[in-house]
Amino acid sequence: MSLQMLWSLFLAHPAGVVNSLALFFAVAGSWLWLMTRLREQRGLVRALVQGELDDIEVQDERALRINRFFYRFGGICLGAALLLSWFSTRL
């Protein structure tokens, strides 16, 4: 599709295009949250199996920072999806 075709689609149906973008951000953000949670659980199971888990000790600092980053980025994506969806109702 050419850029001119995409622009004419946006001009014809602006709310639908913006809402589609919001849906993309919502799917991306929720996927990030789910995969980060799955990664945390796998790390805890791996530590449990290897016997490295004492009491309720959590993962190393590097893994915690990476998980926090992905949770924040996923939250930003979900927030952007909410704002874009709200904005598309005003078009």
KEFIBA-123268 format. One line per field, with one value per atom (N, C-alpha, C, CB): x, y, z; residue in three letters; atom name; residue number from 1. Coordinates in nm, 3 decimals. Glycine has a CB too. Layout:
! residues N
px	(X / ...) .
py	(Y / ...) .
pz	(Z / ...) .
marlum	(ALA / ...) .
zanu	(CA / ...) .
pake	(NUM / ...) .
This chain:
! residues 91
px	(0.084 / 0.000 / 0.088 / -0.095 / 0.050 / 0.129 / 0.088 / 0.113 / 0.171 / 0.144 / 0.020 / 0.264 / -0.001 / -0.118 / -0.246 / -0.109 / -0.243 / -0.359 / -0.389 / -0.335 / -0.284 / -0.304 / -0.361 / -0.173 / -0.312 / -0.362 / -0.509 / -0.277 / -0.547 / -0.688 / -0.777 / -0.704 / -0.725 / -0.799 / -0.820 / -0.726 / -0.715 / -0.726 / -0.827 / -0.589 / -0.826 / -0.920 / -1.064 / -0.883 / -1.082 / -1.217 / -1.274 / -1.217 / -1.191 / -1.236 / -1.134 / -1.256 / -1.127 / -1.023 / -1.041 / -1.022 / -1.164 / -1.187 / -1.147 / -1.333 / -1.177 / -1.143 / -0.993 / -1.205 / -0.922 / -0.776 / -0.711 / -0.718 / -0.756 / -0.700 / -0.737 / -0.751 / -0.858 / -0.898 / -0.820 / -1.048 / -0.786 / -0.703 / -0.563 / -0.695 / -0.511 / -0.381 / -0.389 / -0.333 / -0.499 / -0.519 / -0.525 / -0.647 / -0.591 / -0.598 / -0.460 / -0.692 / -0.378 / -0.242 / -0.162 / -0.171 / -0.171 / -0.100 / -0.151 / -0.112 / -0.281 / -0.338 / -0.289 / -0.491 / -0.286 / -0.238 / -0.089 / -0.262 / -0.012 / 0.133 / 0.159 / 0.204 / 0.089 / 0.109 / 0.067 / 0.033 / -0.046 / -0.092 / -0.001 / -0.236 / 0.049 / 0.142 / 0.270 / 0.174 / 0.320 / 0.440 / 0.418 / 0.482 / 0.304 / 0.275 / 0.266 / 0.145 / 0.197 / 0.181 / 0.315 / 0.082 / 0.394 / 0.521 / 0.620 / 0.581 / 0.615 / 0.702 / 0.663 / 0.697 / 0.533 / 0.487 / 0.527 / 0.334 / 0.514 / 0.554 / 0.704 / 0.516 / 0.780 / 0.926 / 0.962 / 0.993 / 0.892 / 0.915 / 0.886 / 0.830 / 0.774 / 0.737 / 0.836 / 0.597 / 0.881 / 0.980 / 1.112 / 1.005 / 1.150 / 1.273 / 1.261 / 1.306 / 1.146 / 1.126 / 1.125 / 0.996 / 1.062 / 1.059 / 1.199 / 0.964 / 1.274 / 1.411 / 1.497 / 1.474 / 1.481 / 1.557 / 1.512 / 1.541 / 1.386 / 1.334 / 1.390 / 1.181 / 1.391 / 1.439 / 1.588 / 1.411 / 1.663 / 1.807 / 1.843 / 1.875 / 1.744 / 1.769 / 1.835 / 1.854 / 1.828 / 1.891 / 1.800 / 1.936 / 1.676 / 1.579 / 1.575 / 1.439 / 1.620 / 1.614 / 1.498 / 1.747 / 1.411 / 1.290 / 1.211 / 1.326 / 1.197 / 1.123 / 1.215 / 0.993 / 1.336 / 1.433 / 1.396 / 1.576 / 1.403 / 1.360 / 1.480 / 1.289 / 1.459 / 1.562 / 1.673 / 1.501 / 1.775 / 1.885 / 1.841 / 2.004 / 1.924 / 1.890 / 1.873 / 1.996 / 1.954 / 1.944 / 1.810 / 2.058 / 1.765 / 1.636 / 1.522 / 1.617 / 1.533 / 1.429 / 1.420 / 1.455 / 1.535 / 1.534 / 1.473 / 1.677 / 1.506 / 1.451 / 1.300 / 1.517 / 1.255 / 1.111 / 1.038 / 1.085 / 1.095 / 1.032 / 1.024 / 1.110 / 1.128 / 1.126 / 1.013 / 1.261 / 0.999 / 0.895 / 0.756 / 0.915 / 0.740 / 0.610 / 0.576 / 0.611 / 0.673 / 0.649 / 0.618 / 0.771 / 0.695 / 0.672 / 0.536 / 0.783 / 0.498 / 0.365 / 0.255 / 0.352 / 0.277 / 0.179 / 0.166 / 0.217 / 0.278 / 0.274 / 0.198 / 0.417 / 0.220 / 0.146 / -0.004 / 0.197 / -0.041 / -0.183 / -0.244 / -0.204 / -0.168 / -0.216 / -0.233 / -0.121 / -0.138 / -0.150 / -0.270 / -0.021 / -0.296 / -0.412 / -0.541 / -0.412 / -0.546 / -0.665 / -0.686 / -0.654 / -0.579 / -0.590 / -0.628 / -0.459 / -0.568 / -0.602 / -0.746 / -0.507 / -0.791 / -0.929 / -1.025 / -0.953 / -0.993 / -1.076 / -1.076 / -1.027 / -0.959 / -0.948 / -1.026 / -0.802 / -1.030 / -1.100 / -1.250 / -1.069 / -1.304 / -1.448 / -1.482 / -1.495 / -1.384 / -1.407 / -1.398 / -1.308 / -1.347 / -1.331 / -1.462 / -1.229) .
py	(-0.118 / 0.000 / 0.123 / 0.000 / 0.217 / 0.339 / 0.432 / 0.409 / 0.528 / 0.624 / 0.706 / 0.715 / 0.736 / 0.813 / 0.734 / 0.853 / 0.604 / 0.519 / 0.513 / 0.377 / 0.501 / 0.500 / 0.633 / 0.470 / 0.742 / 0.874 / 0.891 / 0.985 / 0.843 / 0.854 / 0.766 / 0.814 / 0.652 / 0.567 / 0.638 / 0.434 / 0.705 / 0.781 / 0.895 / 0.837 / 0.964 / 1.074 / 1.026 / 1.153 / 0.906 / 0.852 / 0.800 / 0.740 / 0.734 / 0.674 / 0.703 / 0.520 / 0.826 / 0.859 / 0.785 / 1.008 / 0.770 / 0.704 / 0.557 / 0.718 / 0.491 / 0.349 / 0.326 / 0.293 / 0.413 / 0.398 / 0.423 / 0.495 / 0.527 / 0.557 / 0.447 / 0.694 / 0.393 / 0.285 / 0.157 / 0.260 / 0.134 / 0.019 / 0.033 / 0.004 / 0.153 / 0.178 / 0.155 / 0.321 / 0.195 / 0.172 / 0.022 / 0.242 / -0.052 / -0.198 / -0.260 / -0.259 / -0.213 / -0.263 / -0.238 / -0.197 / -0.117 / -0.087 / -0.169 / 0.062 / -0.194 / -0.274 / -0.419 / -0.270 / -0.474 / -0.611 / -0.620 / -0.662 / -0.523 / -0.524 / -0.510 / -0.411 / -0.420 / -0.400 / -0.520 / -0.280 / -0.579 / -0.695 / -0.815 / -0.729 / -0.830 / -0.939 / -0.922 / -0.944 / -0.799 / -0.774 / -0.811 / -0.628 / -0.770 / -0.804 / -0.955 / -0.737 / -1.023 / -1.168 / -1.241 / -1.222 / -1.204 / -1.272 / -1.241 / -1.231 / -1.121 / -1.088 / -1.169 / -0.937 / -1.184 / -1.265 / -1.410 / -1.254 / -1.462 / -1.599 / -1.616 / -1.638 / -1.518 / -1.523 / -1.524 / -1.404 / -1.443 / -1.444 / -1.580 / -1.337 / -1.638 / -1.768 / -1.876 / -1.807 / -1.874 / -1.973 / -1.957 / -1.960 / -1.833 / -1.810 / -1.861 / -1.662 / -1.842 / -1.893 / -2.045 / -1.838 / -2.108 / -2.254 / -2.308 / -2.302 / -2.244 / -2.287 / -2.279 / -2.202 / -2.169 / -2.154 / -2.257 / -2.011 / -2.287 / -2.387 / -2.525 / -2.390 / -2.561 / -2.692 / -2.706 / -2.716 / -2.601 / -2.606 / -2.592 / -2.498 / -2.564 / -2.553 / -2.423 / -2.666 / -2.322 / -2.194 / -2.100 / -2.128 / -2.138 / -2.049 / -2.073 / -2.069 / -1.977 / -1.984 / -1.898 / -1.938 / -1.956 / -1.889 / -1.834 / -1.776 / -1.702 / -1.640 / -1.542 / -1.567 / -1.583 / -1.497 / -1.487 / -1.552 / -1.368 / -1.345 / -1.353 / -1.208 / -1.316 / -1.326 / -1.224 / -1.307 / -1.234 / -1.139 / -0.999 / -1.187 / -0.902 / -0.761 / -0.733 / -0.670 / -0.794 / -0.769 / -0.815 / -0.840 / -0.932 / -0.983 / -0.896 / -1.130 / -0.848 / -0.760 / -0.630 / -0.730 / -0.572 / -0.447 / -0.468 / -0.391 / -0.579 / -0.607 / -0.626 / -0.732 / -0.700 / -0.723 / -0.593 / -0.823 / -0.508 / -0.378 / -0.294 / -0.303 / -0.295 / -0.219 / -0.266 / -0.232 / -0.398 / -0.449 / -0.425 / -0.597 / -0.432 / -0.399 / -0.251 / -0.429 / -0.164 / -0.021 / 0.006 / 0.062 / -0.054 / -0.032 / -0.086 / -0.098 / -0.202 / -0.256 / -0.167 / -0.395 / -0.109 / -0.016 / 0.110 / 0.019 / 0.159 / 0.277 / 0.245 / 0.326 / 0.126 / 0.086 / 0.078 / -0.050 / 0.021 / 0.011 / 0.148 / -0.077 / 0.237 / 0.373 / 0.448 / 0.450 / 0.429 / 0.492 / 0.437 / 0.471 / 0.308 / 0.248 / 0.308 / 0.095 / 0.327 / 0.386 / 0.529 / 0.384 / 0.608 / 0.745 / 0.752 / 0.819 / 0.667 / 0.666 / 0.622 / 0.576 / 0.524 / 0.480 / 0.590 / 0.355 / 0.659 / 0.771 / 0.881 / 0.826 / 0.908 / 1.010 / 0.975 / 1.033 / 0.846 / 0.805 / 0.823 / 0.660 / 0.823 / 0.845 / 0.991 / 0.802 / 1.079 / 1.222 / 1.265 / 1.302 / 1.175 / 1.209 / 1.199 / 1.117) .
pz	(0.000 / 0.000 / 0.000 / 0.121 / -0.079 / -0.084 / 0.030 / -0.220 / 0.056 / 0.163 / 0.132 / 0.183 / 0.005 / -0.035 / -0.008 / -0.184 / -0.031 / -0.005 / 0.145 / -0.060 / 0.227 / 0.372 / 0.420 / 0.443 / 0.364 / 0.404 / 0.365 / 0.340 / 0.248 / 0.207 / 0.295 / 0.059 / 0.340 / 0.433 / 0.566 / 0.455 / 0.614 / 0.738 / 0.725 / 0.779 / 0.612 / 0.592 / 0.581 / 0.467 / 0.526 / 0.510 / 0.642 / 0.406 / 0.722 / 0.848 / 0.959 / 0.832 / 1.009 / 1.108 / 1.240 / 1.133 / 1.286 / 1.415 / 1.410 / 1.457 / 1.300 / 1.286 / 1.283 / 1.162 / 1.216 / 1.207 / 1.343 / 1.102 / 1.413 / 1.546 / 1.644 / 1.597 / 1.634 / 1.722 / 1.692 / 1.709 / 1.567 / 1.531 / 1.590 / 1.379 / 1.589 / 1.651 / 1.802 / 1.621 / 1.864 / 2.007 / 2.036 / 2.057 / 1.950 / 1.967 / 1.956 / 1.862 / 1.864 / 1.851 / 1.978 / 1.732 / 2.033 / 2.157 / 2.274 / 2.190 / 2.280 / 2.389 / 2.381 / 2.384 / 2.262 / 2.246 / 2.280 / 2.102 / 2.235 / 2.264 / 2.414 / 2.187 / 2.480 / 2.624 / 2.706 / 2.670 / 2.672 / 2.749 / 2.724 / 2.712 / 2.601 / 2.573 / 2.654 / 2.423 / 2.664 / 2.743 / 2.889 / 2.732 / 2.945 / 3.085 / 3.106 / 3.129 / 3.017 / 3.033 / 3.019 / 2.929 / 2.922 / 2.902 / 3.015 / 2.767 / 3.069 / 3.182 / 3.304 / 3.213 / 3.328 / 3.440 / 3.422 / 3.456 / 3.300 / 3.271 / 3.293 / 3.128 / 3.253 / 3.273 / 3.421 / 3.203 / 3.501 / 3.646 / 3.706 / 3.714 / 3.667 / 3.721 / 3.681 / 3.674 / 3.558 / 3.514 / 3.590 / 3.364 / 3.616 / 3.693 / 3.835 / 3.695 / 3.897 / 4.033 / 4.035 / 4.091 / 3.936 / 3.930 / 3.907 / 3.819 / 3.819 / 3.792 / 3.918 / 3.680 / 3.994 / 4.118 / 4.222 / 4.174 / 4.225 / 4.319 / 4.288 / 4.316 / 4.160 / 4.119 / 4.147 / 3.969 / 4.126 / 4.149 / 4.296 / 4.069 / 4.379 / 4.522 / 4.563 / 4.567 / 4.478 / 4.508 / 4.585 / 4.381 / 4.602 / 4.663 / 4.813 / 4.600 / 4.890 / 5.036 / 5.082 / 5.101 / 5.164 / 5.213 / 5.095 / 5.313 / 5.089 / 4.979 / 4.907 / 5.031 / 4.889 / 4.820 / 4.674 / 4.837 / 4.620 / 4.482 / 4.388 / 4.469 / 4.263 / 4.160 / 4.183 / 4.022 / 4.102 / 4.113 / 4.067 / 4.030 / 4.097 / 4.071 / 3.923 / 4.129 / 3.839 / 3.695 / 3.640 / 3.622 / 3.681 / 3.634 / 3.686 / 3.679 / 3.808 / 3.862 / 3.785 / 4.010 / 3.750 / 3.672 / 3.534 / 3.657 / 3.470 / 3.337 / 3.347 / 3.275 / 3.448 / 3.464 / 3.492 / 3.576 / 3.577 / 3.606 / 3.480 / 3.714 / 3.397 / 3.273 / 3.182 / 3.200 / 3.165 / 3.077 / 3.134 / 3.053 / 3.266 / 3.325 / 3.301 / 3.477 / 3.317 / 3.294 / 3.147 / 3.338 / 3.058 / 2.916 / 2.873 / 2.834 / 2.926 / 2.898 / 2.953 / 2.956 / 3.071 / 3.127 / 3.045 / 3.269 / 2.994 / 2.907 / 2.779 / 2.875 / 2.724 / 2.603 / 2.630 / 2.551 / 2.745 / 2.778 / 2.803 / 2.900 / 2.867 / 2.887 / 2.756 / 2.978 / 2.665 / 2.533 / 2.458 / 2.451 / 2.473 / 2.408 / 2.463 / 2.426 / 2.593 / 2.653 / 2.605 / 2.805 / 2.601 / 2.554 / 2.406 / 2.577 / 2.324 / 2.182 / 2.159 / 2.106 / 2.236 / 2.222 / 2.262 / 2.306 / 2.370 / 2.414 / 2.309 / 2.550 / 2.252 / 2.151 / 2.024 / 2.117 / 1.991 / 1.869 / 1.882 / 1.836 / 2.004 / 2.019 / 1.996 / 2.159 / 2.007 / 1.987 / 1.840 / 2.069 / 1.755 / 1.612 / 1.537 / 1.546) .
marlum	(MET / MET / MET / MET / SER / SER / SER / SER / LEU / LEU / LEU / LEU / GLN / GLN / GLN / GLN / MET / MET / MET / MET / LEU / LEU / LEU / LEU / TRP / TRP / TRP / TRP / SER / SER / SER / SER / LEU / LEU / LEU / LEU / PHE / PHE / PHE / PHE / LEU / LEU / LEU / LEU / ALA / ALA / ALA / ALA / HIS / HIS / HIS / HIS / PRO / PRO / PRO / PRO / ALA / ALA / ALA / ALA / GLY / GLY / GLY / GLY / VAL / VAL / VAL / VAL / VAL / VAL / VAL / VAL / ASN / ASN / ASN / ASN / SER / SER / SER / SER / LEU / LEU / LEU / LEU / ALA / ALA / ALA / ALA / LEU / LEU / LEU / LEU / PHE / PHE / PHE / PHE / PHE / PHE / PHE / PHE / ALA / ALA / ALA / ALA / VAL / VAL / VAL / VAL / ALA / ALA / ALA / ALA / GLY / GLY / GLY / GLY / SER / SER / SER / SER / TRP / TRP / TRP / TRP / LEU / LEU / LEU / LEU / TRP / TRP / TRP / TRP / LEU / LEU / LEU / LEU / MET / MET / MET / MET / THR / THR / THR / THR / ARG / ARG / ARG / ARG / LEU / LEU / LEU / LEU / ARG / ARG / ARG / ARG / GLU / GLU / GLU / GLU / GLN / GLN / GLN / GLN / ARG / ARG / ARG / ARG / GLY / GLY / GLY / GLY / LEU / LEU / LEU / LEU / VAL / VAL / VAL / VAL / ARG / ARG / ARG / ARG / ALA / ALA / ALA / ALA / LEU / LEU / LEU / LEU / VAL / VAL / VAL / VAL / GLN / GLN / GLN / GLN / GLY / GLY / GLY / GLY / GLU / GLU / GLU / GLU / LEU / LEU / LEU / LEU / ASP / ASP / ASP / ASP / ASP / ASP / ASP / ASP / ILE / ILE / ILE / ILE / GLU / GLU / GLU / GLU / VAL / VAL / VAL / VAL / GLN / GLN / GLN / GLN / ASP / ASP / ASP / ASP / GLU / GLU / GLU / GLU / ARG / ARG / ARG / ARG / ALA / ALA / ALA / ALA / LEU / LEU / LEU / LEU / ARG / ARG / ARG / ARG / ILE / ILE / ILE / ILE / ASN / ASN / ASN / ASN / ARG / ARG / ARG / ARG / PHE / PHE / PHE / PHE / PHE / PHE / PHE / PHE / TYR / TYR / TYR / TYR / ARG / ARG / ARG / ARG / PHE / PHE / PHE / PHE / GLY / GLY / GLY / GLY / GLY / GLY / GLY / GLY / ILE / ILE / ILE / ILE / CYS / CYS / CYS / CYS / LEU / LEU / LEU / LEU / GLY / GLY / GLY / GLY / ALA / ALA / ALA / ALA / ALA / ALA / ALA / ALA / LEU / LEU / LEU / LEU / LEU / LEU / LEU / LEU / LEU / LEU / LEU / LEU / SER / SER / SER / SER / TRP / TRP / TRP / TRP / PHE / PHE / PHE / PHE / SER / SER / SER / SER / THR / THR / THR / THR / ARG / ARG / ARG / ARG / LEU / LEU / LEU / LEU) .
zanu	(N / CA / C / CB / N / CA / C / CB / N / CA / C / CB / N / CA / C / CB / N / CA / C / CB / N / CA / C / CB / N / CA / C / CB / N / CA / C / CB / N / CA / C / CB / N / CA / C / CB / N / CA / C / CB / N / CA / C / CB / N / CA / C / CB / N / CA / C / CB / N / CA / C / CB / N / CA / C / CB / N / CA / C / CB / N / CA / C / CB / N / CA / C / CB / N / CA / C / CB / N / CA / C / CB / N / CA / C / CB / N / CA / C / CB / N / CA / C / CB / N / CA / C / CB / N / CA / C / CB / N / CA / C / CB / N / CA / C / CB / N / CA / C / CB / N / CA / C / CB / N / CA / C / CB / N / CA / C / CB / N / CA / C / CB / N / CA / C / CB / N / CA / C / CB / N / CA / C / CB / N / CA / C / CB / N / CA / C / CB / N / CA / C / CB / N / CA / C / CB / N / CA / C / CB / N / CA / C / CB / N / CA / C / CB / N / CA / C / CB / N / CA / C / CB / N / CA / C / CB / N / CA / C / CB / N / CA / C / CB / N / CA / C / CB / N / CA / C / CB / N / CA / C / CB / N / CA / C / CB / N / CA / C / CB / N / CA / C / CB / N / CA / C / CB / N / CA / C / CB / N / CA / C / CB / N / CA / C / CB / N / CA / C / CB / N / CA / C / CB / N / CA / C / CB / N / CA / C / CB / N / CA / C / CB / N / CA / C / CB / N / CA / C / CB / N / CA / C / CB / N / CA / C / CB / N / CA / C / CB / N / CA / C / CB / N / CA / C / CB / N / CA / C / CB / N / CA / C / CB / N / CA / C / CB / N / CA / C / CB / N / CA / C / CB / N / CA / C / CB / N / CA / C / CB / N / CA / C / CB / N / CA / C / CB / N / CA / C / CB / N / CA / C / CB / N / CA / C / CB / N / CA / C / CB / N / CA / C / CB / N / CA / C / CB / N / CA / C / CB / N / CA / C / CB / N / CA / C / CB / N / CA / C / CB / N / CA / C / CB / N / CA / C / CB) .
pake	(1 / 1 / 1 / 1 / 2 / 2 / 2 / 2 / 3 / 3 / 3 / 3 / 4 / 4 / 4 / 4 / 5 / 5 / 5 / 5 / 6 / 6 / 6 / 6 / 7 / 7 / 7 / 7 / 8 / 8 / 8 / 8 / 9 / 9 / 9 / 9 / 10 / 10 / 10 / 10 / 11 / 11 / 11 / 11 / 12 / 12 / 12 / 12 / 13 / 13 / 13 / 13 / 14 / 14 / 14 / 14 / 15 / 15 / 15 / 15 / 16 / 16 / 16 / 16 / 17 / 17 / 17 / 17 / 18 / 18 / 18 / 18 / 19 / 19 / 19 / 19 / 20 / 20 / 20 / 20 / 21 / 21 / 21 / 21 / 22 / 22 / 22 / 22 / 23 / 23 / 23 / 23 / 24 / 24 / 24 / 24 / 25 / 25 / 25 / 25 / 26 / 26 / 26 / 26 / 27 / 27 / 27 / 27 / 28 / 28 / 28 / 28 / 29 / 29 / 29 / 29 / 30 / 30 / 30 / 30 / 31 / 31 / 31 / 31 / 32 / 32 / 32 / 32 / 33 / 33 / 33 / 33 / 34 / 34 / 34 / 34 / 35 / 35 / 35 / 35 / 36 / 36 / 36 / 36 / 37 / 37 / 37 / 37 / 38 / 38 / 38 / 38 / 39 / 39 / 39 / 39 / 40 / 40 / 40 / 40 / 41 / 41 / 41 / 41 / 42 / 42 / 42 / 42 / 43 / 43 / 43 / 43 / 44 / 44 / 44 / 44 / 45 / 45 / 45 / 45 / 46 / 46 / 46 / 46 / 47 / 47 / 47 / 47 / 48 / 48 / 48 / 48 / 49 / 49 / 49 / 49 / 50 / 50 / 50 / 50 / 51 / 51 / 51 / 51 / 52 / 52 / 52 / 52 / 53 / 53 / 53 / 53 / 54 / 54 / 54 / 54 / 55 / 55 / 55 / 55 / 56 / 56 / 56 / 56 / 57 / 57 / 57 / 57 / 58 / 58 / 58 / 58 / 59 / 59 / 59 / 59 / 60 / 60 / 60 / 60 / 61 / 61 / 61 / 61 / 62 / 62 / 62 / 62 / 63 / 63 / 63 / 63 / 64 / 64 / 64 / 64 / 65 / 65 / 65 / 65 / 66 / 66 / 66 / 66 / 67 / 67 / 67 / 67 / 68 / 68 / 68 / 68 / 69 / 69 / 69 / 69 / 70 / 70 / 70 / 70 / 71 / 71 / 71 / 71 / 72 / 72 / 72 / 72 / 73 / 73 / 73 / 73 / 74 / 74 / 74 / 74 / 75 / 75 / 75 / 75 / 76 / 76 / 76 / 76 / 77 / 77 / 77 / 77 / 78 / 78 / 78 / 78 / 79 / 79 / 79 / 79 / 80 / 80 / 80 / 80 / 81 / 81 / 81 / 81 / 82 / 82 / 82 / 82 / 83 / 83 / 83 / 83 / 84 / 84 / 84 / 84 / 85 / 85 / 85 / 85 / 86 / 86 / 86 / 86 / 87 / 87 / 87 / 87 / 88 / 88 / 88 / 88 / 89 / 89 / 89 / 89 / 90 / 90 / 90 / 90 / 91 / 91 / 91 / 91) .
